[in-house]
Amino acid sequence: MKALICTAYGPLSQLSVQDVPSPQAGPGEVVIDVKASSLNFPDALMVQGLYQVKPPLPFSPGAELAGVVKEVGTGVRDIVVGDRVIASTGWGAFAEECVVSVDRVMPLFPGMDFELGAALVLTYCTSLHGLKDCGRLQPGETLLVLGASGGVGIAAVEIGKALGARVIAAASSDDKLALCKQLGADDVINYTSEDLKKRALDLTGGKGVDVVYDPVGGAYTESAVRALAWHGRLLVIGFAAGEIPRIPLNLALLKERSLVGVYWGDSKKHDPVGHADNLKQLAAWFAEGKIKPFISERVSLEDTVAAMERLTSRQVKGKVVILPEA
Ligand SMILES: NC(=O)c1ccc[n+]([C@@H]2O[C@H](COP(=O)([O-])OP(=O)(O)OC[C@H]3O[C@@H](n4cnc5c(N)ncnc54)[C@H](OP(=O)(O)O)[C@@H]3O)[C@@H](O)[C@H]2O)c1
């Protein structure tokens, strides 16, 4: 089978598509015939050795997929050969077949195709966990989303609206902001041409926003903290800009603001019941048409590295889906 392989941690250009033996299911594992997988920023960090998770070499990147179960190992219950499933693999999804522990597998949501299934779980679970469990976003509150046209950003815009918040989307181009508006954002801020803090205060009549969803980091974070209202919460999602910001803590004291970390990958282990409830909520919102992953590109395994390069240079909107059979 074909797989995108990382043989050494380093630049994206060292990845290559290779023919490798098909995986086999061990106890408690299933092999999935991959119909679609999707790209996330952590995939690019992982192959460069810049992510908190470092798989043993060689490995295939790819944290999520949708496909058909091809083989089940001993001890697997509830999942059978032929099931249409979604899997949160961590890595290994950029391949024609993938072996994964059964506890990382779930049925494809009703009415969902493989492409949407591959593009949903990581971004929407991160944003729902962040906004609801960590940020305690309430109906009627104002949410400011940074990097709002990216993978987790679009999910935060849609979930913010589904939770009843007023959503302000911030991004680097008018083109990206037009998409955010189309997907439900109430107001927009172009943070490359406008002053982020001033615009956020103007849009809230000087009060400030209640919650900031920040997957970008860098210089935008401090401006966003300064735009938080009394008891505002800044959700630390990630640092796509490449710089981990240092924030003066007097900004927290002055308005009783909170800086709240969000780590969806580990939160599932600490609260599996809460995670299962969140998945049910996402399935319900999908059925009601309140959320739907925005897929901007579909690429082959061979074109995945080029797509990763576009993702890490701010050229992608929403999600890139990889079709191994293309
Ligand atoms: N905490 C968690 O549990 C969790 C889970 C998933 C992902 N994450 C993190 O969330 C972040 C976003 O992930 P994603 O998959 O949504 O990525 P993405 O689709 O590439 O979105 C990231 C956004 O960041 C902005 N950005 C600003 N400076 C950038 C730069 N120098 N390079 C690339 N993007 C830049 C871009 O928007 P503009 O051009 O509009 O600025 C881009 O749309 C990553 O840091 C990822 O590791 C965290």
The ligand as a Gaussian input file, in Angstrom:
#p B3LYP/6-31G(d) Opt

LIG

0 1
 N       -4.998000      22.863000      21.912000
 C       -5.494000      21.864000      21.169000
 O       -6.090000      20.913000      21.680000
 C       -5.327000      21.963000      19.675000
 C       -5.997000      21.084000      18.802000
 C       -5.855000      21.281000      17.434000
 C       -5.023000      22.282000      16.930000
 N       -4.345000      23.077000      17.816000
 C       -3.448000      24.143000      17.355000
 O       -4.234000      25.164000      16.754000
 C       -3.448000      25.870000      15.811000
 C       -4.231000      25.969000      14.511000
 O       -4.410000      24.675000      13.941000
 P       -5.244000      24.512000      12.576000
 O       -5.135000      23.082000      12.179000
 O       -6.553000      25.161000      12.693000
 O       -4.302000      25.388000      11.596000
 P       -4.708000      26.274000      10.321000
 O       -5.894000      25.697000       9.656000
 O       -3.444000      26.415000       9.537000
 O       -5.107000      27.687000      10.944000
 C       -4.155000      28.470000      11.599000
 C       -4.438000      29.931000      11.324000
 O       -3.411000      30.654000      11.994000
 C       -3.162000      31.870000      11.304000
 N       -1.718000      32.152000      11.248000
 C       -1.146000      33.289000      11.703000
 N        0.165000      33.266000      11.497000
 C        0.445000      32.112000      10.882000
 C        1.653000      31.540000      10.391000
 N        2.841000      32.157000      10.516000
 N        1.594000      30.337000       9.797000
 C        0.422000      29.682000       9.694000
 N       -0.785000      30.189000      10.143000
 C       -0.752000      31.397000      10.735000
 C       -3.741000      31.718000       9.902000
 O       -4.806000      32.675000       9.800000
 P       -4.545000      34.172000       9.350000
 O       -3.734000      34.137000       8.079000
 O       -5.901000      34.675000       9.151000
 O       -3.786000      34.832000      10.470000
 C       -4.330000      30.308000       9.846000
 O       -5.594000      30.282000       9.208000
 C       -2.124000      25.111000      15.690000
 O       -1.147000      25.775000      16.460000
 C       -2.456000      23.760000      16.285000
 O       -1.316000      23.111000      16.809000
 C       -4.487000      22.934000      19.166000

